[in-house]
Amino acid sequence: MARDYKAEYAKYQGTPEQKKRRAMRNKARRHCIKKGLVKKGDGKDVHHRNGNPMDCNPKNLQAKKASSNRSFARTKSARKKNKTG
């Protein structure tokens, strides 16, 4: 059975909350491009230090390798582990 991508989008990615979060992530990336921290095709992501994509304060943004920014250590219940653990 083929996946219904349209239904999946409407259920999560298309919700007003997720649209707002995505817009803020895009805003953060544009800010970092303007500052010269990242550029198109460089393999870097914009990292939010406090984990909140709604916080686009320049002190909260940092350029990181995509491979290290997109994965975090998880507990058995799928929560993020502390930075020490």
N, CA, C and O atoms as CSV, one atom per row, in Angstrom:
chain,resi,resn,atom,element,x,y,z
A,1,MET,N,N,0.839,-1.187,0.000
A,1,MET,CA,C,0.000,0.000,0.000
A,1,MET,C,C,0.884,1.251,0.000
A,1,MET,O,O,1.834,1.343,0.778
A,2,ALA,N,N,0.581,2.177,-0.842
A,2,ALA,CA,C,1.363,3.406,-0.947
A,2,ALA,C,C,1.037,4.346,0.208
A,2,ALA,O,O,-0.084,4.358,0.717
A,3,ARG,N,N,2.028,5.129,0.612
A,3,ARG,CA,C,1.825,6.109,1.682
A,3,ARG,C,C,1.000,7.281,1.173
A,3,ARG,O,O,1.119,7.687,0.017
A,4,ASP,N,N,0.179,7.806,2.037
A,4,ASP,CA,C,-0.619,8.977,1.702
A,4,ASP,C,C,0.096,10.207,2.275
A,4,ASP,O,O,-0.187,10.637,3.393
A,5,TYR,N,N,1.015,10.758,1.500
A,5,TYR,CA,C,1.832,11.869,1.970
A,5,TYR,C,C,0.989,13.110,2.258
A,5,TYR,O,O,1.288,13.875,3.175
A,6,LYS,N,N,-0.051,13.299,1.479
A,6,LYS,CA,C,-0.931,14.458,1.679
A,6,LYS,C,C,-1.602,14.395,3.049
A,6,LYS,O,O,-1.700,15.405,3.746
A,7,ALA,N,N,-2.061,13.209,3.430
A,7,ALA,CA,C,-2.702,13.038,4.737
A,7,ALA,C,C,-1.687,13.204,5.868
A,7,ALA,O,O,-2.001,13.791,6.903
A,8,GLU,N,N,-0.472,12.689,5.672
A,8,GLU,CA,C,0.571,12.835,6.694
A,8,GLU,C,C,0.914,14.304,6.898
A,8,GLU,O,O,1.090,14.748,8.033
A,9,TYR,N,N,1.010,15.058,5.815
A,9,TYR,CA,C,1.316,16.477,5.916
A,9,TYR,C,C,0.219,17.210,6.685
A,9,TYR,O,O,0.503,18.018,7.570
A,10,ALA,N,N,-1.015,16.926,6.344
A,10,ALA,CA,C,-2.149,17.614,6.979
A,10,ALA,C,C,-2.214,17.300,8.472
A,10,ALA,O,O,-2.640,18.136,9.269
A,11,LYS,N,N,-1.797,16.109,8.841
A,11,LYS,CA,C,-1.914,15.690,10.241
A,11,LYS,C,C,-0.864,16.323,11.147
A,11,LYS,O,O,-1.154,16.601,12.311
A,12,TYR,N,N,0.343,16.557,10.649
A,12,TYR,CA,C,1.397,17.097,11.520
A,12,TYR,C,C,2.069,18.334,10.935
A,12,TYR,O,O,1.993,19.414,11.521
A,13,GLN,N,N,2.723,18.189,9.791
A,13,GLN,CA,C,3.497,19.296,9.229
A,13,GLN,C,C,2.627,20.471,8.814
A,13,GLN,O,O,3.099,21.607,8.788
A,14,GLY,N,N,1.383,20.221,8.494
A,14,GLY,CA,C,0.492,21.268,8.036
A,14,GLY,C,C,-0.260,21.987,9.138
A,14,GLY,O,O,-1.049,22.888,8.856
A,15,THR,N,N,-0.032,21.608,10.393
A,15,THR,CA,C,-0.740,22.274,11.487
A,15,THR,C,C,-0.175,23.685,11.675
A,15,THR,O,O,1.006,23.914,11.412
A,16,PRO,N,N,-0.995,24.622,12.122
A,16,PRO,CA,C,-0.516,26.003,12.300
A,16,PRO,C,C,0.710,26.101,13.206
A,16,PRO,O,O,1.598,26.915,12.951
A,17,GLU,N,N,0.772,25.293,14.250
A,17,GLU,CA,C,1.921,25.330,15.164
A,17,GLU,C,C,3.205,24.931,14.446
A,17,GLU,O,O,4.230,25.598,14.592
A,18,GLN,N,N,3.158,23.849,13.670
A,18,GLN,CA,C,4.353,23.378,12.977
A,18,GLN,C,C,4.762,24.320,11.857
A,18,GLN,O,O,5.953,24.469,11.583
A,19,LYS,N,N,3.796,24.960,11.205
A,19,LYS,CA,C,4.121,25.945,10.173
A,19,LYS,C,C,4.875,27.121,10.777
A,19,LYS,O,O,5.828,27.628,10.185
A,20,LYS,N,N,4.444,27.552,11.957
A,20,LYS,CA,C,5.093,28.673,12.640
A,20,LYS,C,C,6.522,28.288,13.052
A,20,LYS,O,O,7.447,29.086,12.898
A,21,ARG,N,N,6.702,27.067,13.575
A,21,ARG,CA,C,8.037,26.610,13.987
A,21,ARG,C,C,8.977,26.523,12.774
A,21,ARG,O,O,10.142,26.909,12.859
A,22,ARG,N,N,8.460,26.011,11.643
A,22,ARG,CA,C,9.268,25.914,10.429
A,22,ARG,C,C,9.653,27.300,9.921
A,22,ARG,O,O,10.780,27.514,9.473
A,23,ALA,N,N,8.712,28.236,9.993
A,23,ALA,CA,C,8.990,29.601,9.562
A,23,ALA,C,C,10.090,30.232,10.413
A,23,ALA,O,O,10.938,30.956,9.891
A,24,MET,N,N,10.082,29.965,11.703
A,24,MET,CA,C,11.109,30.513,12.594
A,24,MET,C,C,12.470,29.871,12.325
A,24,MET,O,O,13.498,30.542,12.418
A,25,ARG,N,N,12.486,28.569,11.991
A,25,ARG,CA,C,13.749,27.915,11.635
A,25,ARG,C,C,14.320,28.538,10.362
A,25,ARG,O,O,15.522,28.784,10.266
A,26,ASN,N,N,13.447,28.790,9.389
A,26,ASN,CA,C,13.882,29.416,8.139
A,26,ASN,C,C,14.406,30.824,8.402
A,26,ASN,O,O,15.391,31.244,7.794
A,27,LYS,N,N,13.755,31.551,9.300
A,27,LYS,CA,C,14.189,32.900,9.660
A,27,LYS,C,C,15.585,32.853,10.287
A,27,LYS,O,O,16.435,33.691,9.986
A,28,ALA,N,N,15.814,31.865,11.162
A,28,ALA,CA,C,17.114,31.721,11.810
A,28,ALA,C,C,18.196,31.432,10.771
A,28,ALA,O,O,19.302,31.968,10.851
A,29,ARG,N,N,17.873,30.585,9.798
A,29,ARG,CA,C,18.849,30.268,8.746
A,29,ARG,C,C,19.170,31.504,7.916
A,29,ARG,O,O,20.334,31.761,7.609
A,30,ARG,N,N,18.142,32.272,7.549
A,30,ARG,CA,C,18.373,33.505,6.783
A,30,ARG,C,C,19.271,34.466,7.558
A,30,ARG,O,O,20.138,35.123,6.981
A,31,HIS,N,N,19.056,34.541,8.860
A,31,HIS,CA,C,19.885,35.419,9.707
A,31,HIS,C,C,21.342,34.969,9.667
A,31,HIS,O,O,22.250,35.791,9.541
A,32,CYS,N,N,21.558,33.655,9.776
A,32,CYS,CA,C,22.926,33.133,9.777
A,32,CYS,C,C,23.587,33.269,8.403
A,32,CYS,O,O,24.801,33.458,8.318
A,33,ILE,N,N,22.812,33.176,7.347
A,33,ILE,CA,C,23.361,33.392,5.998
A,33,ILE,C,C,23.826,34.838,5.882
A,33,ILE,O,O,24.905,35.111,5.355
A,34,LYS,N,N,23.010,35.758,6.376
A,34,LYS,CA,C,23.342,37.173,6.317
A,34,LYS,C,C,24.610,37.482,7.114
A,34,LYS,O,O,25.408,38.329,6.714
A,35,LYS,N,N,24.792,36.788,8.249
A,35,LYS,CA,C,25.975,36.972,9.089
A,35,LYS,C,C,27.203,36.266,8.527
A,35,LYS,O,O,28.321,36.538,8.963
A,36,GLY,N,N,27.010,35.353,7.554
A,36,GLY,CA,C,28.129,34.627,6.958
A,36,GLY,C,C,28.501,33.355,7.691
A,36,GLY,O,O,29.560,32.783,7.433
A,37,LEU,N,N,27.647,32.898,8.608
A,37,LEU,CA,C,27.942,31.671,9.357
A,37,LEU,C,C,27.705,30.416,8.520
A,37,LEU,O,O,28.418,29.424,8.669
A,38,VAL,N,N,26.709,30.459,7.644
A,38,VAL,CA,C,26.394,29.326,6.786
A,38,VAL,C,C,26.145,29.837,5.372
A,38,VAL,O,O,25.890,31.022,5.158
A,39,LYS,N,N,26.226,28.917,4.415
A,39,LYS,CA,C,25.855,29.262,3.048
A,39,LYS,C,C,25.261,28.026,2.393
A,39,LYS,O,O,25.421,26.909,2.884
A,40,LYS,N,N,24.586,28.235,1.298
A,40,LYS,CA,C,23.901,27.158,0.607
A,40,LYS,C,C,24.887,26.074,0.182
A,40,LYS,O,O,25.916,26.364,-0.428
A,41,GLY,N,N,24.564,24.825,0.509
A,41,GLY,CA,C,25.371,23.693,0.086
A,41,GLY,C,C,26.598,23.411,0.919
A,41,GLY,O,O,27.416,22.579,0.527
A,42,ASP,N,N,26.765,24.081,2.073
A,42,ASP,CA,C,27.971,23.864,2.876
A,42,ASP,C,C,27.837,22.705,3.869
A,42,ASP,O,O,28.794,22.391,4.576
A,43,GLY,N,N,26.667,22.067,3.931
A,43,GLY,CA,C,26.482,20.925,4.824
A,43,GLY,C,C,26.290,21.307,6.272
A,43,GLY,O,O,26.409,20.458,7.156
A,44,LYS,N,N,25.999,22.557,6.533
A,44,LYS,CA,C,25.817,23.018,7.917
A,44,LYS,C,C,24.340,23.268,8.208
A,44,LYS,O,O,23.559,23.616,7.321
A,45,ASP,N,N,23.985,23.083,9.465
A,45,ASP,CA,C,22.654,23.406,9.962
A,45,ASP,C,C,22.772,24.545,10.952
A,45,ASP,O,O,23.846,24.791,11.501
A,46,VAL,N,N,21.672,25.238,11.180
A,46,VAL,CA,C,21.639,26.267,12.217
A,46,VAL,C,C,21.114,25.602,13.476
A,46,VAL,O,O,19.986,25.109,13.506
A,47,HIS,N,N,21.927,25.592,14.503
A,47,HIS,CA,C,21.610,24.940,15.770
A,47,HIS,C,C,21.059,25.968,16.746
A,47,HIS,O,O,21.626,27.049,16.908
A,48,HIS,N,N,19.940,25.621,17.402
A,48,HIS,CA,C,19.386,26.457,18.465
A,48,HIS,C,C,19.917,25.885,19.779
A,48,HIS,O,O,19.571,24.764,20.151
A,49,ARG,N,N,20.732,26.628,20.464
A,49,ARG,CA,C,21.394,26.118,21.665
A,49,ARG,C,C,20.420,25.653,22.738
A,49,ARG,O,O,20.678,24.663,23.422
A,50,ASN,N,N,19.291,26.366,22.893
A,50,ASN,CA,C,18.335,25.968,23.926
A,50,ASN,C,C,17.292,24.991,23.394
A,50,ASN,O,O,16.392,24.599,24.137
A,51,GLY,N,N,17.389,24.588,22.129
A,51,GLY,CA,C,16.481,23.598,21.570
A,51,GLY,C,C,15.124,24.143,21.170
A,51,GLY,O,O,14.255,23.380,20.749
A,52,ASN,N,N,14.923,25.446,21.293
A,52,ASN,CA,C,13.636,26.054,20.990
A,52,ASN,C,C,13.718,26.771,19.642
A,52,ASN,O,O,14.368,27.812,19.547
A,53,PRO,N,N,13.070,26.237,18.586
A,53,PRO,CA,C,13.150,26.884,17.288
A,53,PRO,C,C,12.457,28.242,17.232
A,53,PRO,O,O,12.670,29.010,16.294
A,54,MET,N,N,11.634,28.540,18.224
A,54,MET,CA,C,10.943,29.833,18.253
A,54,MET,C,C,11.853,30.951,18.757
A,54,MET,O,O,11.520,32.128,18.614
A,55,ASP,N,N,12.987,30.601,19.339
A,55,ASP,CA,C,13.925,31.576,19.886
A,55,ASP,C,C,15.009,31.874,18.855
A,55,ASP,O,O,15.971,31.117,18.723
A,56,CYS,N,N,14.852,32.972,18.129
A,56,CYS,CA,C,15.810,33.331,17.072
A,56,CYS,C,C,16.794,34.397,17.535
A,56,CYS,O,O,17.343,35.131,16.713
A,57,ASN,N,N,17.018,34.488,18.830
A,57,ASN,CA,C,18.009,35.399,19.371
A,57,ASN,C,C,19.379,35.001,18.813
A,57,ASN,O,O,19.747,33.830,18.899
A,58,PRO,N,N,20.141,35.932,18.247
A,58,PRO,CA,C,21.442,35.583,17.665
A,58,PRO,C,C,22.384,34.861,18.635
A,58,PRO,O,O,23.221,34.072,18.198
A,59,LYS,N,N,22.267,35.113,19.921
A,59,LYS,CA,C,23.118,34.421,20.895
A,59,LYS,C,C,22.713,32.962,21.047
A,59,LYS,O,O,23.488,32.155,21.560
A,60,ASN,N,N,21.501,32.613,20.604
A,60,ASN,CA,C,21.013,31.244,20.703
A,60,ASN,C,C,21.333,30.436,19.450
A,60,ASN,O,O,21.121,29.223,19.444
A,61,LEU,N,N,21.830,31.061,18.402
A,61,LEU,CA,C,22.079,30.387,17.132
A,61,LEU,C,C,23.554,30.064,16.936
A,61,LEU,O,O,24.431,30.823,17.348
A,62,GLN,N,N,23.807,28.930,16.304
A,62,GLN,CA,C,25.171,28.474,16.078
A,62,GLN,C,C,25.169,27.592,14.835
A,62,GLN,O,O,24.210,26.853,14.611
A,63,ALA,N,N,26.210,27.653,14.032
A,63,ALA,CA,C,26.332,26.791,12.857
A,63,ALA,C,C,26.994,25.487,13.276
A,63,ALA,O,O,28.020,25.497,13.957
A,64,LYS,N,N,26.401,24.353,12.866
A,64,LYS,CA,C,26.930,23.030,13.196
A,64,LYS,C,C,26.860,22.133,11.974
A,64,LYS,O,O,26.067,22.370,11.063
A,65,LYS,N,N,27.688,21.106,11.958
A,65,LYS,CA,C,27.598,20.112,10.900
A,65,LYS,C,C,26.211,19.466,10.974
A,65,LYS,O,O,25.710,19.196,12.065
A,66,ALA,N,N,25.604,19.223,9.839
A,66,ALA,CA,C,24.261,18.640,9.803
A,66,ALA,C,C,24.238,17.282,10.497
A,66,ALA,O,O,23.269,16.954,11.182
A,67,SER,N,N,25.297,16.490,10.327
A,67,SER,CA,C,25.326,15.154,10.915
A,67,SER,C,C,25.291,15.194,12.439
A,67,SER,O,O,24.727,14.298,13.067
A,68,SER,N,N,25.883,16.214,13.036
A,68,SER,CA,C,25.883,16.282,14.501
A,68,SER,C,C,24.658,17.006,15.043
A,68,SER,O,O,24.320,16.854,16.217
A,69,ASN,N,N,23.988,17.792,14.204
A,69,ASN,CA,C,22.830,18.555,14.673
A,69,ASN,C,C,21.524,17.769,14.583
A,69,ASN,O,O,20.567,18.088,15.287
A,70,ARG,N,N,21.471,16.762,13.741
A,70,ARG,CA,C,20.210,16.073,13.500
A,70,ARG,C,C,20.026,14.803,14.308
A,70,ARG,O,O,19.050,14.083,14.098
A,71,SER,N,N,20.911,14.515,15.201
A,71,SER,CA,C,20.794,13.299,15.991
A,71,SER,C,C,21.196,13.566,17.436
A,71,SER,O,O,22.184,14.253,17.696
A,72,PHE,N,N,20.433,13.026,18.363
A,72,PHE,CA,C,20.724,13.181,19.781
A,72,PHE,C,C,20.605,11.826,20.459
A,72,PHE,O,O,19.807,10.988,20.040
A,73,ALA,N,N,21.387,11.607,21.497
A,73,ALA,CA,C,21.290,10.380,22.265
A,73,ALA,C,C,19.916,10.333,22.930
A,73,ALA,O,O,19.430,11.345,23.434
A,74,ARG,N,N,19.296,9.158,22.927
A,74,ARG,CA,C,17.942,9.006,23.460
A,74,ARG,C,C,17.906,7.977,24.584
A,74,ARG,O,O,18.738,7.071,24.640
A,75,THR,N,N,16.925,8.129,25.482
A,75,THR,CA,C,16.677,7.149,26.536
A,75,THR,C,C,15.756,6.064,25.982
A,75,THR,O,O,15.334,6.150,24.829
A,76,LYS,N,N,15.436,5.050,26.780
A,76,LYS,CA,C,14.548,3.980,26.327
A,76,LYS,C,C,13.152,4.506,26.017
A,76,LYS,O,O,12.447,3.948,25.177
A,77,SER,N,N,12.753,5.576,26.693
A,77,SER,CA,C,11.426,6.155,26.441
A,77,SER,C,C,11.458,7.223,25.352
A,77,SER,O,O,10.504,7.987,25.205
A,78,ALA,N,N,12.548,7.283,24.589
A,78,ALA,CA,C,12.738,8.181,23.438
A,78,ALA,C,C,12.902,9.646,23.826
A,78,ALA,O,O,12.742,10.519,22.973
A,79,ARG,N,N,13.212,9.940,25.067
A,79,ARG,CA,C,13.487,11.319,25.466
A,79,ARG,C,C,14.971,11.591,25.248
A,79,ARG,O,O,15.783,10.667,25.220
A,80,LYS,N,N,15.317,12.864,25.095
A,80,LYS,CA,C,16.720,13.222,24.930
A,80,LYS,C,C,17.469,12.986,26.225
A,80,LYS,O,O,16.982,13.308,27.308
A,81,LYS,N,N,18.672,12.412,26.099
A,81,LYS,CA,C,19.528,12.254,27.266
A,81,LYS,C,C,20.163,13.586,27.587
A,81,LYS,O,O,20.255,14.452,26.717
A,82,ASN,N,N,20.603,13.769,28.820
A,82,ASN,CA,C,21.319,14.990,29.195
A,82,ASN,C,C,22.631,15.040,28.452
A,82,ASN,O,O,23.128,14.015,27.985
A,83,LYS,N,N,23.202,16.244,28.340
A,83,LYS,CA,C,24.466,16.396,27.640
A,83,LYS,C,C,25.575,15.588,28.298
A,83,LYS,O,O,26.534,15.191,27.637
A,84,THR,N,N,25.445,15.343,29.609
A,84,THR,CA,C,26.468,14.587,30.316
A,84,THR,C,C,26.278,13.095,30.161
A,84,THR,O,O,27.220,12.331,30.372
A,85,GLY,N,N,25.060,12.654,29.791
A,85,GLY,CA,C,24.789,11.224,29.767
A,85,GLY,C,C,24.450,10.619,28.492
A,85,GLY,O,O,24.212,9.413,28.425
